[in-house]
Amino acid sequence: MEDRKRHKVSLIHSLQTKYALTYILLIGAVLILLNTYPLIASQDLVFKTKQASLQSQALVLSTSLGVSDTLTAEGVEQAMEVLRDDTLTRVLVTDAAGLILYDSTGEADLYRYALFGEIRGALSGQDVSRTEFKDGAFASRAAAPITYRSMTIGAVYLYEVDTEQGALLLNVQSTLRSISAVICIFVLALSVFFSKTLIRRVGDLLKAIGIVREGEYSHRVVMRGRDEITLLADEFNSLTGRLQVTEEARRRFVSDASHELKTPLASIRLLTDSILQNPEIDPETTREFVSDIGEEADRLTRISEKLLTLTRLDAAPDPERVPVDVAAVLRRVAHMLSPLARAGEVTLELNLEENCLILATDDDVYQIAFNLMENAVKYNLPGGRVMVDLRSEEDRVVLRVADTGVGIPEEDLPKIFDRFYRVDKARSRAAGGTGLGLSIVRDTVKQHGGSITVARRRPEGTVFTVLFPRSREVPV
């Protein structure tokens, strides 16, 4: 229960929330840009167009009115009857002092002063224009000085309110908001869907990991698609497959090791009970039983040593390698096995090429050669032969150990390197075998970058072939 609580992720920290928020924030930023930039750009374009148009009209009116050195209300009235544009909301004409001479709306009494900022700017000789968007309409103002022979004698002020352009801009803004709302709803639904899909697939992986963590190494997760999650699921299945194989091998190893250790222990227990429970046992029988106990203890020692060797190969770091002369090691092994070969009426034949060097340790090469040659002698027939051949081929050193024994059945060849595997268990025990020697050979060969294979020899016997990378270094 505590394990589950520890692995439970809160909503605010979950990948689904982060994924959805990221998606929503990104789309939100895009929508804000969509709702601001087009409107600002359109507004600026209308501002520039309005100001240019109104300023142009103000210049036309000021030029038309600047025909004498004095402006009068009657003269301006007559001129405006001809020049007035009905599209304008308001037109004001003032003299040089700002006194209103003409007002198209009639709202202001004549001979009152106009104090607009635009008129003050125009009376100072400047062309002034300004546009703003307010209350759904574009309000534009422009003023221009009326000059006569480079003297400012008055000012023209134009004012226009355009509700049509304002309504068009508001309509565009409303349309963009509607589109944005639809996009927001769609994106929200899409982000929730995709995030849930992603989290569901990750959840399936987490669930599968939890199942495997409980020891169910045969469990596999099914994931559709071609994305990274699918690749992760494939890697997970591959990993659990290797774990399953390793676990099965471990259980088989423990079972086999327990069985192998139990047999000599049972024999020792039986022999000791026989001695202890029979007070009238004669010294000769006791000596025989004690000798048998010693043999079983020796067998236990051999099994323990080989198990320790396998453990060292599995866990120890790679040893420091030096150039080793394989031919010299093979001669030493042959010398050590010569008494065993003579006892079994087996002939050792060595065909060794000199200068076959490999990078390894002397002890490891000795162990490989000793195991292969000892097996070839032990499981041979009286009058048989063991042929040891060593030669170099390009960048490889090839060692072959062949015998003329009974051989290994074809169906047993793929399993011959498995730990505790024996072809003939009764004969192997009689010869003192543990079923670990060839496993040690294989692991040691692999540790030094080599490979080993086994095949039936024609017409009889077995041949083991070991390949090592050749070394060009000179041994110290």
C-alpha positions in Angstrom: 0.0 0.0 0.0 2.8 2.4 0.9 4.5 1.5 -2.4 1.4 2.5 -4.4 1.0 5.8 -2.5 4.6 6.6 -3.2 4.2 6.0 -6.9 0.8 7.9 -7.1 1.2 11.3 -8.8 -1.0 14.2 -7.8 -3.1 15.9 -10.5 -1.2 19.1 -10.4 2.1 17.3 -10.9 0.8 14.8 -13.4 2.1 14.6 -17.0 -1.4 14.9 -18.2 -1.9 18.3 -16.5 1.5 19.6 -17.7 0.9 18.4 -21.3 -2.7 19.9 -21.4 -1.5 23.2 -19.9 1.4 23.5 -22.3 -0.9 22.9 -25.2 -3.6 25.3 -23.9 -1.0 28.1 -23.2 0.5 27.7 -26.6 -2.8 27.9 -28.4 -3.9 30.7 -26.1 -0.9 32.8 -27.1 -1.7 32.2 -30.8 -5.3 33.2 -30.2 -4.3 36.4 -28.4 -2.1 37.3 -31.3 -4.9 36.5 -33.7 -7.3 38.8 -31.8 -4.9 41.7 -31.4 -2.5 42.0 -34.4 -5.1 42.0 -37.2 -7.3 44.6 -35.3 -4.3 46.8 -34.5 -3.0 46.6 -38.1 -6.5 47.4 -39.5 -7.0 50.2 -37.1 -3.6 51.8 -38.0 -4.5 51.5 -41.7 -7.8 53.3 -41.2 -6.1 56.0 -39.1 -3.5 56.7 -41.8 -6.1 56.7 -44.6 -8.5 59.0 -42.6 -5.8 61.4 -41.7 -4.4 61.6 -45.2 -7.9 62.1 -46.7 -9.0 64.7 -44.2 -5.7 66.6 -44.4 -6.0 66.7 -48.1 -9.5 68.2 -47.9 -8.3 70.8 -45.4 -5.5 71.8 -47.7 -7.9 72.2 -50.6 -10.2 74.4 -48.5 -7.4 76.5 -47.1 -5.9 77.1 -50.5 -9.4 78.1 -51.9 -10.0 80.5 -49.1 -6.6 82.2 -49.2 -7.4 84.6 -52.1 -7.3 87.9 -50.2 -5.5 89.3 -47.2 -8.6 89.4 -45.1 -11.3 86.8 -44.2 -14.9 87.9 -43.6 -17.9 85.8 -42.5 -19.8 86.7 -45.7 -16.9 85.9 -48.0 -16.3 82.5 -46.3 -20.0 81.7 -46.3 -20.2 82.3 -50.1 -17.0 80.3 -50.7 -18.2 77.4 -48.6 -21.5 77.2 -50.5 -19.4 76.1 -53.4 -16.7 74.1 -51.6 -18.6 72.4 -48.7 -18.5 68.6 -48.6 -21.6 67.1 -47.1 -19.8 64.0 -46.0 -18.0 66.0 -43.3 -19.6 66.2 -39.9 -18.3 69.7 -39.2 -16.3 72.4 -40.9 -15.0 75.5 -39.0 -13.2 78.5 -40.5 -11.6 81.0 -38.2 -9.6 84.2 -38.7 -6.0 84.7 -37.5 -7.2 85.4 -33.9 -9.3 82.1 -33.7 -12.6 83.9 -34.2 -15.2 81.6 -35.8 -16.2 82.9 -39.2 -18.0 79.8 -40.4 -19.5 76.7 -38.7 -21.2 74.1 -40.9 -23.3 72.8 -38.0 -24.6 76.1 -36.9 -24.2 74.9 -33.3 -21.7 77.6 -32.3 -22.5 81.3 -32.5 -20.4 83.2 -34.9 -17.8 85.6 -33.7 -17.0 83.2 -30.8 -13.4 81.9 -30.5 -12.5 78.3 -31.3 -9.9 77.0 -28.8 -9.4 73.5 -30.3 -5.8 72.3 -30.2 -5.8 71.6 -33.9 -6.9 75.2 -34.7 -4.1 76.6 -32.5 -1.6 74.4 -34.3 -2.9 75.5 -37.7 -2.8 79.2 -36.7 0.9 78.6 -35.8 1.5 77.5 -39.4 1.3 73.7 -38.9 -0.8 71.1 -40.7 -2.5 69.0 -37.9 -4.5 65.8 -38.2 -5.6 63.2 -35.6 -7.9 60.1 -35.7 -9.2 58.0 -32.8 -11.5 55.0 -32.5 -14.1 55.6 -29.8 -17.6 54.3 -29.1 -17.6 52.1 -32.2 -16.7 54.9 -34.6 -13.7 56.6 -36.1 -13.4 60.3 -35.2 -11.0 62.2 -37.4 -9.9 65.8 -37.1 -7.7 67.9 -39.3 -6.7 71.6 -39.5 -4.7 73.6 -42.0 -3.6 77.3 -42.0 -5.1 79.7 -44.5 -2.2 81.7 -45.9 -2.0 84.7 -48.1 1.4 85.7 -49.4 3.1 83.6 -46.6 0.9 85.2 -43.9 -1.5 83.1 -41.8 -4.8 84.9 -42.0 -7.0 82.1 -40.6 -7.5 78.3 -40.2 -9.7 75.6 -41.5 -10.8 72.8 -39.1 -12.5 69.6 -40.4 -14.2 67.0 -38.2 -15.6 63.6 -39.4 -17.2 60.7 -37.6 -17.2 57.4 -39.6 -19.6 54.8 -38.1 -19.5 52.5 -41.1 -15.8 51.8 -40.8 -16.2 51.4 -37.1 -19.0 48.9 -37.5 -16.9 47.0 -40.0 -14.0 46.8 -37.5 -16.3 45.8 -34.7 -17.7 43.1 -36.9 -14.2 41.7 -37.7 -13.4 41.8 -34.0 -16.7 39.9 -33.2 -15.9 37.3 -35.9 -12.4 36.7 -34.6 -13.7 36.3 -31.1 -16.3 33.7 -32.3 -13.6 31.8 -34.2 -11.3 32.0 -31.2 -14.0 30.6 -28.9 -14.6 27.7 -31.3 -10.9 27.0 -31.6 -10.5 27.2 -27.8 -13.2 24.6 -27.3 -11.8 22.4 -30.0 -8.2 22.7 -28.7 -9.3 22.1 -25.1 -11.2 18.9 -26.2 -8.2 17.8 -28.4 -5.7 18.5 -25.6 -7.7 16.5 -23.1 -8.1 13.7 -25.5 -4.4 13.5 -26.5 -3.2 13.9 -22.9 -5.6 11.2 -21.7 -4.4 8.9 -24.5 -0.7 9.6 -23.6 -1.3 9.1 -19.9 -3.3 6.0 -20.5 -0.4 4.5 -22.5 2.1 5.6 -19.9 -0.2 4.2 -17.2 -0.2 0.8 -19.1 3.6 0.8 -18.9 3.6 1.7 -15.2 1.1 -1.0 -14.5 3.2 -3.5 -16.5 6.3 -2.4 -14.6 4.5 -3.0 -11.3 3.4 -6.5 -12.4 7.0 -7.4 -13.4 8.3 -5.9 -10.2 6.1 -8.5 -8.4 8.0 -11.3 -10.2 5.7 -11.9 -13.2 8.5 -11.8 -15.8 6.3 -13.4 -18.4 4.0 -10.3 -18.6 4.1 -8.3 -21.8 2.6 -4.9 -22.6 0.7 -4.5 -26.0 1.2 -1.0 -27.4 0.0 0.2 -30.8 1.5 3.0 -32.8 4.9 3.9 -34.1 5.9 6.7 -31.7 8.4 6.8 -28.8 6.0 5.2 -26.3 5.7 2.2 -28.6 9.4 1.9 -28.9 9.6 2.2 -25.1 7.1 -0.6 -24.8 9.1 -2.8 -27.2 12.3 -2.2 -25.2 10.3 -3.0 -22.0 9.1 -6.3 -23.5 12.6 -7.1 -24.6 14.0 -6.3 -21.1 11.3 -8.5 -19.4 12.1 -11.2 -21.9 15.7 -11.2 -20.9 14.7 -11.0 -17.2 12.5 -14.0 -17.7 15.3 -16.0 -19.3 17.7 -14.9 -16.6 15.2 -15.8 -13.8 14.5 -19.2 -15.3 18.2 -19.8 -15.6 18.7 -18.7 -12.0 16.0 -20.9 -10.7 17.2 -23.8 -12.7 20.8 -23.1 -11.5 19.6 -23.0 -7.9 17.6 -26.2 -8.3 20.4 -28.0 -10.0 23.0 -26.8 -7.5 20.7 -27.9 -4.6 20.3 -31.3 -6.2 24.0 -31.7 -6.9 24.9 -30.7 -3.3 22.1 -32.8 -1.8 23.3 -36.1 -3.4 26.8 -36.2 -1.7 25.3 -34.8 1.5 22.7 -37.6 1.5 25.4 -40.2 0.9 27.5 -38.8 3.7 24.5 -38.8 6.1 23.7 -42.4 5.1 27.3 -43.6 5.7 27.6 -41.8 9.0 24.3 -43.2 10.2 25.4 -46.7 9.2 28.6 -46.3 11.3 26.8 -44.8 14.3 23.8 -47.1 14.3 25.8 -50.3 14.0 28.0 -50.8 17.2 29.3 -54.2 15.9 30.7 -52.9 12.6 34.1 -54.2 11.9 37.1 -51.9 11.4 37.5 -52.8 7.7 33.9 -51.8 6.9 34.3 -48.6 9.0 37.5 -47.8 7.0 35.6 -48.4 3.7 32.7 -46.2 4.8 35.1 -43.4 5.9 36.9 -43.6 2.6 33.5 -43.2 0.8 32.7 -40.2 3.0 36.0 -38.7 2.0 35.2 -39.2 -1.7 31.8 -37.5 -1.3 33.5 -34.6 0.6 35.9 -34.2 -2.2 33.0 -34.1 -4.6 31.4 -31.4 -2.5 34.6 -29.5 -2.6 34.8 -29.7 -6.4 31.2 -28.5 -6.8 31.8 -25.6 -4.4 35.0 -24.6 -6.2 33.4 -24.6 -9.6 30.4 -22.6 -8.3 32.8 -20.1 -6.9 34.5 -19.9 -10.2 31.2 -19.3 -12.0 30.4 -16.6 -9.5 33.7 -14.9 -10.1 33.2 -15.0 -13.8 29.7 -13.5 -13.5 30.6 -10.7 -11.1 34.3 -10.0 -11.2 35.7 -7.2 -13.5 37.7 -8.1 -16.5 41.2 -9.3 -15.5 44.3 -7.6 -16.7 45.3 -9.4 -19.9 48.8 -10.2 -21.1 50.2 -12.0 -24.1 50.0 -15.8 -23.4 51.7 -18.5 -25.4 48.9 -21.0 -25.9 51.3 -23.8 -27.1 53.3 -23.7 -23.9 50.2 -23.9 -21.8 48.9 -26.9 -23.8 52.2 -28.8 -23.2 51.9 -28.2 -19.4 48.3 -29.4 -19.4 49.3 -32.5 -21.4 52.1 -33.2 -18.9 49.6 -33.0 -16.0 47.0 -35.3 -17.7 49.5 -37.9 -18.9 49.0 -40.1 -15.8 45.2 -40.0 -16.2 45.6 -40.8 -19.9 47.9 -43.8 -19.2 45.5 -45.1 -16.7 42.6 -44.9 -19.2 44.8 -46.3 -22.1 44.2 -43.1 -24.0 46.9 -41.5 -26.3 47.5 -37.7 -26.2 48.5 -36.3 -29.6 49.7 -32.7 -29.8 50.0 -30.8 -33.1 51.0 -27.3 -32.0 52.0 -24.3 -34.0 54.4 -21.9 -32.3 53.9 -18.2 -31.7 50.1 -18.5 -31.2 49.7 -15.6 -28.8 46.4 -14.3 -27.3 45.6 -11.6 -24.8 44.4 -13.4 -21.6 45.7 -14.6 -18.3 47.8 -17.8 -18.0 45.5 -19.3 -15.4 42.4 -18.8 -17.6 44.0 -20.4 -20.7 45.2 -23.3 -18.5 41.7 -23.8 -17.1 40.1 -23.8 -20.6 42.7 -26.3 -21.9 42.6 -28.5 -18.8 38.8 -28.8 -18.8 38.5 -29.7 -22.5 41.4 -32.1 -22.5 40.4 -33.7 -19.2 36.9 -34.4 -20.5 38.3 -35.8 -23.7 40.4 -38.3 -21.7 37.7 -39.1 -19.1 34.9 -39.8 -21.6 37.1 -41.7 -24.1 37.3 -45.4 -24.7 40.3 -47.7 -23.9 42.8 -47.5 -26.8 41.3 -44.1 -27.8 43.0 -40.9 -28.8 42.8 -37.2 -27.9 44.0 -34.9 -30.7 44.9 -31.4 -29.7 45.5 -29.1 -32.7 46.7 -25.4 -32.4 47.3 -23.0 -35.3 46.9 -19.4 -36.3 44.5 -18.2 -39.1 44.9 -14.5 -40.1 43.9 -12.6 -36.9 42.7 -15.6 -35.0 44.1 -18.4 -32.9 42.3 -21.7 -33.4 42.4 -24.5 -30.8 40.7 -27.8 -31.5 40.4 -30.7 -29.0 39.0 -33.9 -30.6 38.5 -37.4 -29.2 37.5 -40.8 -30.3 35.0 -41.4 -27.5 31.3 -42.3 -27.7 30.5 -38.7 -28.7 27.5 -36.5 -27.8 24.0 -37.0 -29.3 22.9 -34.3 -31.7 19.9 -33.3 -29.5 22.3 -32.7 -26.6 24.8 -30.5 -28.4 22.9 -27.2 -27.9 22.7 -27.8 -24.2 26.2 -29.0 -23.5 27.4 -25.6 -22.2 24.4 -25.2 -19.8 25.3 -25.3 -16.1 24.9 -28.8 -14.5 23.9 -30.3 -17.8 25.3 -33.8 -18.3 24.6 -36.2 -21.2 25.1 -39.4 -19.2 24.5 -38.5 -15.6 25.5 -41.9 -14.2 28.7 -42.0 -16.1 29.5 -38.3 -15.3 29.1 -38.9 -11.6 31.3 -42.0 -11.8 34.0 -39.9 -13.5 33.7 -37.2 -10.8 32.0 -34.7 -13.1 29.8 -31.8 -11.9 28.3 -30.5 -15.1 30.0 -27.1 -14.6 33.3 -27.5 -16.4 32.1 -26.6 -19.9 30.0 -23.7 -18.5 33.2 -22.4 -17.0 35.0 -22.9 -20.3 32.4 -21.0 -22.3 32.2 -18.1 -19.9 36.0 -17.8 -19.7 36.4 -17.9 -23.5 33.7 -15.2 -23.9 35.4 -13.0 -21.2 38.5 -12.9 -23.4 36.7 -12.1 -26.6 36.6 -15.6 -28.0 34.0 -18.2 -29.0 33.6 -22.0 -28.6 31.6 -24.5 -30.6 31.1 -28.3 -30.3 30.3 -30.8 -33.0 30.2 -34.6 -33.6 33.4 -36.0 -35.0 33.2 -38.4 -37.9 33.3 -41.3 -37.7 33.3 -41.1 -33.9 33.9 -38.8 -31.0 33.5 -35.1 -30.3 35.5 -32.0 -31.4 35.5 -28.7 -29.5 36.7 -25.6 -31.4 37.9 -22.5 -29.6 38.6 -19.2 -31.5 40.6 -16.4 -29.9 41.7 -13.0 -31.3 45.4 -13.2 -32.1 47.8 -10.9 -30.3 50.9 -9.4 -32.0 52.5 -8.4 -28.7 55.5 -10.2 -27.4 55.1 -11.9 -24.0 57.2 -10.4 -21.2 
